[in-house]
Amino acid sequence: MRDHSTIAVGELYQGIRHEHWQGRTYREFWTWFNDRCIEIVGQAEAEDLEALGIALLDVRDAVEAGGYMVGSDRLDETIEAAQ
């Protein structure tokens, strides 16, 4: 993966930190996250896509571990402060 893709994935990890999202909705989080992933993939070189896909799946695992994976009926709920 090229440096700009590695940096973008690192910034994505920073962006999913809980303090950025408490008080906002899950819908806001997922809109931002999906838009940012599309942007990162769109800027990547073709030869980087496989490694980038793996890196983005790792970020997705961190998103799940962070508790952001909620059912569609909860998207408009506010993200509470971390326990």
N, C-alpha and C positions, 0 to 999 in steps of 0.2 A: 504494500500500500504506500502511496506517495505521501510526502510530508503534509500536504494540505488536507488530505483525507484523514490522516492520523490526528492532526490538530482539530479538525471538525468533529471527529468522534470524541476526542477529549473534551471539547467544549460542550458536546451533547451530554456527557456524563456530568459536567458541572451544572448544566441547565436543568437536570432532573432532580437536583438536590431539593429536599423538602422545604427548606426555608424560602425558596423561590415561589412555591405554590400554595403554602398555607394561606387560607382566606380567599383563594380563588377556586373555581369549580374544576371538577374532573374533565368536563367538556373543554374548558380553556386549555388544560394541560394536554389533552389528546389532540386538539387542533394544532397547538404549537408543535408537539412532538412529531406528528405525522407530516406536517408541512416542512419541518426542519430535516427530517429523514429524506423526503422527496428532494429537497434542495441539495443535500449532501450527495445523494446518488446521481442527481442530474449534473453535478459538477465533476464527478469522478471520471477518470480515464477508463476505457473499456477493460483494459488489462487488470485494473484494480477492483473490479466489481465483485469478484468472488471473495476476496479477502475482506472487502468492505461489508459485504453481506453478512459474513461471519461476525465481524466486529459489531454490526448493528443488532444482530441477534443477541450478542452479549449485553448490549445496552438494554435491549428489551427485557432480558432476564433481570437486570438491575431495576427496571421499572416495575416489574412484577414483584420483586422482593421489597420494593418501596411501598407497596400497597396501592398503586395507581390503577391496577387492573380491577375495574368494577363493571357490573352489569349496566346495560344501556339505561335501565330505569334509575340509575344513580348518577348519571353524568352531570346533572345540574346541582348535585350536592356540593357543599363547600368542603374543601380539603382542610381538615383540622390540624392543629399543631401536633408534631410528632410526640409520641409518648415516651 
